[in-house]
Amino acid sequence: MLESFITRLAEWILGVSNGEIMWVAFYAGLFVAIMTSLGAMVAIFAKRLPEGGIDFSLSFAAGVMIVASFTSLILPAIESTGSFSPAGVGIALGVLLIYAIDRFLPHEHLVKGYEGPKAMKDKLRKAWLLVIAVIIHNLPEGLAVGTSLVYDLEVGLVTTIAIGIQDFPEGTVVSLPLAAIQKKRLTPIAMGVLSGFAEMAMVLVGAYFFTLFSWLLPYGLGMAGGAMLYVTVKEMIPEIYRGEKNQTLVTLGFFVGFYVMLFLDSMLG
């Protein structure tokens, strides 16, 4: 039933877009941006997440991203060329790209604290540093959606749906802590929306670039996969396993996300 829904959705989007991949990417990017924005709007109604809510949300996102890195990006890169080399090079490029951004762009995590150039630590407000950290997380997700859509529409739509699902709690994770820090509601919601549209921009950039340079697509798929793996392993997993509390809940959240993405992907198998 869900498989036929994905197929019909792909056909409908192709019809609406007149087969133009950039219009498909626009709708996909808009979807993930809206999901992030809706999550951010939770700050209107709630003062804080339930106990363990941030941990569960981040671990759910980590589970989705781990599976998507392989099923939607790395394995298709290998299958499209019959060789590991382009995917392997792309993975290394993705890791290096996010490493460089992580090292040289000032940002701050809720638990790990400030990262980036020490000279910039006091140049930006804490709220903006938190938003930049989330945008860094969102860039690989946007690239994953854009490149997977260029590779195969149905694979791309599954990736879009899965990323959109986990973007909802991610939007909440952005806005609620900011609301607590600033004692406001509108600004944190606006910042959550901004992070979603930054992800949309990356969807469009990825789709446009790899439409123009289609021969680089296997490298792009590997790069998106490597970038998502780096963010998940280096940032998200240490963040959610930072203490002894909620470890069972965190592990449960990870496997819920893992199963959701694996189930969505299995519909195309």
Secondary structure, 3 states (H helix, E strand, C coil): CHHHHHHHHHHHHHHHCCCCHHHHHHHHHHHHHHHHHHHHHHHHCCCCCCCCHHHHHHHHHHHHHHHHHHHHHHHHHHHHHCCCHHHHHHHHHHHHHHHHHHHHCCEEECCCEEECCHHHCCCCCHHHHHHHHHHHHHHHHHHHHHHHHHHCHHHHHHHHHHHHHHHHHHHHHHHHHHHHHHCCCHHHHHHHHHHHHHHHHHHHHHHHHHHHCHHHHHHHHHHHHHHHHHHHHHHHHHHHCCCCCCHHHHHHHHHHHHHHHHHHHHCCC
